[in-house]
Amino acid sequence: MMWIKQFKKITLGLAVGAVAAALVGCGGGGSSASSSGGGGGGDSAALQGDIVGLVTLPGSTAGAAASRQAESEVPVTGATVELKSVEDDSVVATTTTDSEGNYAFENVPADTDFSLEVNVEKEGKTYGLRAIVSTGDTTGTPNQRRDINALTTVSAETALDQFKAAKEADANYRPTKLEDVCKSIEDKEKDNFSAPDLSNKDDVKKKKDETLASVSPEGQYLGTFGGDKSGVIAAFVREGNFFIIGVNDQQTSQLQVLSDGESGTSGDSNSGDGDANTGDSNSGNDNSGDGNSGDSNSGNENSGGGGSTDNTKADVGSPIAVGPINKAGVVFAKTRDGKLQLTGIIANDVGTGVWINDKGQTGWWKVQRSTFEYAGLYVQPHEGVANPQDYLAIVATNTGDLFMVGYSLNWGWVFGSGSVSDAGDFTLNWKTDSDTSGQATGKVTEKVMTFTVDYGSVQVEYHANKAFKPRNFIREGEDN
């Protein structure tokens, strides 16, 4: 029962709050970066440095009718490349492209988001080029490649707009892993991309706005969080609202013991050990909760809930965050116990951000669109209980592992783990803080897991639904 008591103090370990200490090594460092330009030629890998790449303009730079990105690109030679901090727009270093358009920067600070910027003078016009690059966790990692072209310019302008919106929501927000967001945008746009007139700011802005609208988040996302704590995180975005929950490594390990020890199910894999890649991007097969099978509803927008009766359980904090996500894909939220705060950006298939908790612990989070048919969040409040704090959430990972956390003001906590097969058959081992336990088996039907939990005094049937509406969990004051 010790682990159950620990669970009663559940703190997501995810939440994002982006305070000044939220990212390690962000900003500054201008004097620590050096440049290496000119000379060489050929593939940019011939230039050694922390960040290398090729700068090109579209083959036609005559205006809005510019060629598609896939068509001929013209290397930009002898141009100045600025390495600027995304956080404060300060210039960290400069270099010059060589005779074939290659550039390189050396000794670039680690764990930092930068904007690579080039202004090209041609035939009386100035063409602006840009790309976002996020350095790794070790200074001096050789030859991290980031080309700079029309497509990266549009993705950078889009991501920087999102960053500014996140900064407005949370003044302490610092960028993290924005390059992942940009690359997701580029992957989506590249096949049909038409370059804007890079000498016309209005044309670039129009293209950026079109791109931002096309990559608004929707659907199921899975990933990991790291920093002072690490674990798995799941998010569901639907109709402009989100529902996010995380389970830290200690909790997943304890849940795995429950699964292994009491039923022998292996549920091999993944406690989300801080590796930011549980679920490589794309696919999107679990999109916006299209069918509405059993939208979970139990009067959960009421603020009451029988909290004064003798048989109620203490609310030790709900490890969920719900709320609206704005048009720029910005997430800013606190968990309902107020102990965790998260800020970040979700665009297309990828989301990144930072978190902080009430103990001052900080870190990052990253999600990618789920790739397994049955992966994602299955959620439902307790049937017949008119209290917005009541809920049950199951995280199904891309490897088929299941982790369950539920809370009822009347019945207390329930936890569980198990697995779901490629055919949708699931096994879920559960345990309550009333010291009851059991195993549920079944098949995911129309995005719903149906099973029963025995709390001792009452048996509760759940219909945990992957097509739930996050809006149904938003209480008064959480929609601002």
C-alpha positions in Angstrom: 0.0 0.0 0.0 3.0 2.3 0.2 2.9 3.0 -3.5 -0.8 3.8 -3.3 -0.1 6.4 -0.6 2.5 7.9 -2.9 0.0 8.0 -5.7 -2.3 10.0 -3.4 0.2 12.8 -3.7 0.2 12.4 -7.5 2.0 15.3 -9.3 2.1 14.9 -13.0 5.6 15.8 -13.2 4.7 17.4 -16.5 3.1 20.8 -16.4 4.5 23.6 -18.0 5.0 26.9 -16.7 7.9 28.3 -18.4 9.6 30.4 -15.8 13.0 31.9 -16.2 14.6 28.7 -14.9 12.5 26.4 -17.0 15.1 25.7 -19.7 18.7 24.9 -19.1 21.1 27.1 -21.0 18.6 29.3 -22.8 19.5 32.7 -24.2 22.7 34.7 -23.9 26.0 33.1 -24.8 26.9 35.5 -27.6 30.6 35.4 -26.9 30.7 31.7 -26.8 29.8 31.1 -30.4 32.3 31.4 -33.2 31.8 31.3 -37.0 33.5 29.5 -39.8 32.7 30.7 -43.3 34.1 30.9 -46.8 36.5 28.5 -48.3 35.8 24.9 -49.2 32.7 24.6 -51.4 30.9 21.4 -52.1 28.6 19.7 -49.6 28.2 21.8 -46.4 29.4 18.8 -44.4 32.9 19.9 -45.6 32.6 22.8 -43.2 33.0 21.7 -39.6 30.9 23.3 -36.9 28.1 23.0 -34.5 25.5 24.2 -37.0 26.0 23.9 -40.8 23.8 24.3 -43.8 23.1 25.7 -47.3 21.5 29.0 -48.0 19.3 29.2 -51.2 16.8 31.4 -52.9 14.0 30.1 -55.2 15.1 29.9 -58.8 12.6 32.6 -59.6 12.5 35.6 -57.2 10.3 37.7 -59.4 7.3 37.9 -57.0 4.4 35.9 -55.8 4.6 33.6 -58.8 7.9 32.2 -57.5 8.8 28.6 -58.2 7.9 25.8 -55.9 10.4 24.8 -53.3 11.1 21.5 -55.1 12.2 23.3 -58.2 15.6 24.9 -58.8 17.2 26.6 -55.8 20.0 29.1 -56.3 22.8 29.1 -53.7 23.4 32.4 -52.0 27.1 33.2 -51.9 29.0 35.8 -49.8 25.9 36.6 -47.7 26.0 37.3 -43.9 24.2 34.8 -41.7 23.2 35.9 -38.2 22.7 33.5 -35.4 20.2 35.1 -33.1 18.6 34.0 -29.8 14.9 33.4 -30.3 14.2 34.4 -26.7 15.6 37.9 -26.8 16.5 38.5 -30.5 20.1 39.2 -29.6 22.8 38.4 -32.2 25.0 35.6 -30.8 27.4 35.2 -33.8 27.7 36.0 -37.5 29.3 34.2 -40.4 29.5 34.4 -44.3 28.4 31.8 -46.8 31.1 30.4 -49.0 31.4 30.2 -52.8 28.7 27.5 -52.9 26.3 28.9 -50.3 27.4 26.9 -47.3 27.7 28.4 -43.8 28.9 27.1 -40.4 28.9 28.2 -36.8 31.1 26.7 -34.1 30.9 26.5 -30.3 27.2 27.3 -30.2 25.5 27.1 -26.8 23.6 23.9 -26.0 19.9 23.5 -25.3 19.0 26.8 -27.0 16.6 27.9 -29.8 18.2 30.1 -32.4 16.9 32.0 -35.5 19.3 31.9 -38.5 18.7 35.0 -40.5 20.0 36.1 -43.9 19.2 39.3 -45.9 20.1 39.1 -49.6 20.4 42.2 -51.8 19.5 41.4 -55.4 18.4 43.8 -58.2 17.5 46.6 -55.8 15.4 44.3 -53.5 16.1 42.8 -50.1 15.1 39.1 -49.7 14.7 37.9 -46.2 15.5 34.3 -45.3 15.2 32.6 -41.9 15.3 29.1 -40.2 14.9 28.0 -36.6 17.5 25.6 -35.1 17.4 24.0 -31.7 20.8 22.9 -30.4 21.2 19.6 -28.5 22.1 19.0 -24.9 25.9 18.9 -25.5 27.9 21.9 -26.7 30.1 21.1 -29.6 27.9 18.4 -31.3 29.4 18.5 -34.8 27.6 19.3 -38.0 24.0 19.8 -36.9 22.5 20.6 -40.3 19.9 23.3 -40.9 19.4 24.7 -44.4 17.9 28.1 -44.9 15.4 28.6 -47.8 11.9 29.8 -48.6 10.2 26.9 -46.9 12.2 27.2 -43.6 11.5 31.0 -43.7 7.7 30.4 -43.7 7.9 27.7 -41.0 10.2 30.0 -38.9 7.8 32.9 -39.2 4.9 30.7 -38.2 6.7 29.2 -35.2 7.9 32.7 -34.1 4.3 33.9 -34.2 3.4 31.0 -31.9 6.3 31.8 -29.6 5.2 35.4 -29.3 1.6 34.3 -28.5 2.9 31.9 -25.8 5.0 34.7 -24.4 1.9 36.9 -24.1 0.1 34.1 -22.3 3.1 33.5 -19.9 5.6 36.3 -19.6 8.2 33.8 -18.2 7.9 31.4 -21.2 11.1 30.4 -22.8 11.3 28.6 -26.2 12.3 25.0 -26.3 12.7 22.7 -29.3 11.0 25.0 -31.8 12.9 23.4 -34.6 10.8 20.3 -34.1 7.7 22.4 -34.6 9.2 23.9 -37.7 10.1 20.6 -39.2 6.6 19.3 -38.7 5.3 22.3 -40.6 7.8 21.8 -43.3 7.0 18.1 -43.7 3.3 19.0 -44.1 3.8 21.8 -46.6 6.8 20.7 -48.7 5.0 18.7 -51.4 2.7 21.6 -52.5 4.7 24.5 -51.3 4.8 27.7 -53.4 7.3 30.3 -52.2 6.1 33.8 -51.4 7.9 36.8 -52.6 10.6 37.0 -50.0 11.2 40.7 -50.7 7.6 41.5 -49.8 6.8 41.4 -46.1 3.1 41.4 -46.8 3.4 38.4 -49.1 5.4 36.5 -46.5 2.9 37.4 -43.8 0.0 36.2 -45.9 1.8 32.9 -46.5 2.6 32.6 -42.8 -1.0 33.1 -41.8 -2.2 30.5 -44.4 0.3 28.1 -43.0 -0.7 28.7 -39.4 -4.3 28.1 -40.2 -3.4 24.8 -41.9 -1.4 23.3 -39.0 -3.8 24.0 -36.2 -3.7 21.0 -33.8 -6.4 18.4 -33.6 -6.4 14.9 -32.3 -4.4 12.5 -30.1 -0.8 13.3 -29.1 1.7 11.2 -27.1 5.2 11.8 -25.8 7.5 12.4 -22.9 8.6 15.0 -20.5 12.0 15.5 -18.9 14.0 17.8 -16.7 13.8 17.5 -12.9 11.2 14.8 -13.4 10.5 12.6 -16.4 7.7 10.4 -17.7 5.0 9.9 -20.3 2.5 12.6 -21.4 -0.7 12.4 -23.4 -2.8 15.2 -24.9 -6.1 15.3 -26.8 -7.1 18.4 -28.7 -10.6 18.8 -30.1 -12.8 21.7 -31.2 -10.4 24.3 -29.7 -9.9 22.7 -26.3 -7.3 20.4 -24.8 -7.1 17.7 -22.1 -3.5 16.8 -20.9 -2.3 14.3 -18.4 1.2 13.0 -17.5 2.4 10.0 -15.5 6.0 10.3 -14.1 8.6 7.5 -14.3 8.1 6.5 -10.6 4.4 6.1 -11.2 4.7 4.1 -14.4 7.2 1.8 -12.7 4.8 1.3 -9.8 1.9 0.7 -12.2 4.0 -1.8 -14.1 4.7 -3.7 -10.9 0.9 -3.9 -10.3 0.5 -5.3 -13.8 3.4 -7.7 -13.6 2.9 -8.8 -10.0 -0.8 -9.4 -10.0 -1.6 -10.7 -13.5 1.7 -11.5 -15.2 1.0 -9.3 -18.2 4.2 -7.9 -19.4 3.2 -4.6 -21.1 6.9 -4.5 -22.2 8.2 -1.0 -22.6 8.1 2.3 -21.7 8.1 4.4 -18.7 9.0 7.4 -20.8 12.5 7.9 -19.5 13.0 11.4 -20.8 13.7 10.5 -24.4 11.6 13.0 -26.3 10.4 10.6 -28.9 7.6 8.3 -28.0 5.7 8.3 -31.2 7.4 9.5 -34.3 5.4 12.1 -36.1 2.9 11.8 -38.9 0.1 9.4 -39.4 -2.6 11.2 -37.5 -4.9 8.2 -37.7 -6.6 9.1 -34.4 -7.8 12.5 -35.3 -10.4 14.7 -33.9 -12.5 12.2 -32.1 -14.8 12.0 -35.1 -17.5 9.7 -33.9 -19.0 10.7 -30.7 -19.5 7.4 -29.1 -20.7 8.1 -25.7 -19.4 11.6 -25.0 -18.8 11.3 -21.3 -21.1 13.5 -19.4 -22.2 13.4 -15.8 -23.1 17.0 -15.1 -19.4 17.6 -14.7 -19.7 21.4 -15.3 -21.4 21.8 -12.0 -19.2 22.9 -9.1 -21.0 21.0 -6.4 -20.5 17.4 -5.6 -21.4 16.2 -2.2 -18.1 17.2 -0.6 -19.7 17.5 2.9 -20.9 13.9 3.4 -19.1 11.6 5.7 -18.2 9.1 3.0 -16.4 11.6 0.7 -12.7 11.2 -0.1 -10.2 14.0 0.3 -9.3 15.6 -3.0 -5.5 15.3 -3.1 -5.2 17.1 -6.5 -6.3 16.3 -10.0 -3.3 15.6 -12.2 -5.1 16.8 -15.3 -5.0 20.1 -17.2 -7.9 21.2 -19.4 -8.7 24.4 -21.2 -8.9 26.2 -24.5 -6.1 26.1 -27.1 -5.9 29.3 -29.2 -5.7 29.7 -32.9 -1.9 29.9 -32.7 -1.8 26.5 -31.1 -0.6 27.9 -27.8 -1.3 25.8 -24.6 -1.1 27.6 -21.2 -2.6 25.8 -18.3 -2.3 24.7 -14.7 -3.4 21.4 -13.3 -6.5 21.7 -11.1 -4.5 21.3 -7.9 -2.5 24.3 -9.0 0.8 22.4 -8.4 1.9 22.2 -12.1 1.8 24.7 -14.9 2.6 24.2 -18.5 3.2 26.5 -21.5 3.9 25.4 -25.1 3.0 25.1 -28.7 1.3 22.4 -30.7 1.3 22.6 -34.5 0.4 19.9 -36.9 2.0 16.6 -35.7 4.3 18.0 -33.0 4.0 19.9 -29.7 6.8 21.3 -27.4 6.9 23.3 -24.3 8.1 23.6 -20.7 6.8 22.9 -17.2 7.2 24.1 -13.6 5.8 22.8 -10.4 5.1 24.3 -7.0 8.5 22.9 -5.7 10.4 25.0 -8.3 11.2 21.9 -10.4 11.3 22.5 -14.1 11.7 20.8 -17.5 10.5 20.3 -21.0 7.7 18.3 -22.7 7.3 17.1 -26.2 4.4 15.3 -27.9 3.8 13.8 -31.4 0.7 12.6 -33.0 -0.1 9.1 -32.1 0.8 6.4 -34.6 -0.9 3.3 -33.2 -4.6 2.8 -33.9 -5.5 2.3 -30.2 -3.0 4.8 -28.7 -4.2 8.0 -27.1 -6.3 9.2 -24.2 -9.5 7.4 -23.1 -11.4 9.5 -20.6 -14.7 9.5 -18.7 -15.9 11.1 -15.4 -17.5 8.7 -12.9 -21.0 7.8 -14.0 -23.8 9.6 -12.0 -21.5 11.9 -10.0 -22.1 15.6 -10.6 -18.6 16.8 -9.7 -16.1 18.3 -12.1 -13.2 16.9 -10.1 -14.3 13.3 -10.9 -12.6 11.6 -13.8 -10.9 8.5 -15.1 -8.1 8.7 -17.7 -6.3 5.9 -19.5 -3.1 6.6 -21.4 -2.5 4.1 -24.2 1.0 4.4 -25.6 2.2 3.7 -29.1 3.6 0.4 -27.9 0.3 -0.7 -26.4 1.0 -0.1 -22.7 -1.9 1.2 -20.6 -1.6 3.4 -17.6 -4.8 4.4 -15.7 -5.5 7.1 -13.1 -8.9 7.9 -11.7 -10.4 10.0 -8.9 -13.8 10.3 -7.3 -14.8 12.6 -4.5 -17.0 9.8 -3.2 -14.9 6.8 -3.8 -11.3 7.9 -3.9 -8.5 6.9 -6.2 -8.1 4.0 -8.7 -4.9 3.1 -10.5 -4.2 0.5 -13.1 -1.9 -0.7 -15.9 -2.0 -3.3 -18.7 -1.9 -3.5 -22.4 -3.9 -3.3 -25.6 -3.2 -5.5 -28.6 -3.1 -4.7 -32.3 -6.6 -6.2 -32.5 -7.9 -3.9 -29.7 -8.1 -6.5 -27.0 -7.2 -5.0 -23.6 -6.2 -6.3 -20.2 -6.3 -3.8 -17.3 -5.2 -4.5 -13.8 -6.6 -2.1 -11.2 -6.3 -1.3 -7.6 -8.2 1.3 -5.4 -7.2 3.1 -2.2 -10.0 1.1 -0.6 -7.7 -1.9 -1.0 -9.8 -3.6 -3.6 -8.2 -4.9 -6.8 -9.0 -6.8 -9.9 -8.5 -7.4 -13.6 -10.7 -6.2 -16.5 -10.5 -7.5 -20.0 -12.4 -6.5 -23.1 -12.1 -5.1 -26.6 -11.9 -1.5 -27.6 -15.2 -0.9 -29.5 -15.9 2.3 -31.4 -13.0 4.0 -29.4 -14.5 3.0 -26.0 -13.0 0.7 -23.3 -15.8 -0.7 -21.1 -15.0 -2.3 -17.7 -16.1 -2.4 -14.1 -14.2 -1.4 -10.9 -15.3 -2.6 -7.5 -14.7 0.1 -4.8 -16.0 -2.2 -2.1 -19.1 -0.2 -1.3 -20.1 0.2 -5.0 -19.3 -1.2 -8.4 -18.8 1.4 -11.1 -19.0 0.6 -14.8 -16.7 2.8 -17.0 -17.0 3.6 -20.6 -13.6 5.3 -21.2 -14.0 7.1 -24.5 -11.3 8.2 -26.9 -13.8 10.5 -28.6 -14.6 12.5 -25.5 -15.0 16.2 -25.5 -12.4 18.1 -23.5 -14.9 21.0 -23.3 -17.0 18.9 -21.0 -14.3 19.0 -18.4 -13.8 22.7 -18.4 -15.1 24.4 -15.2 -16.0 28.0 -14.8 -12.9 30.1 -14.9 -10.9 27.6 -16.9 -12.1 28.9 -20.3 -10.4 32.2 -20.1 
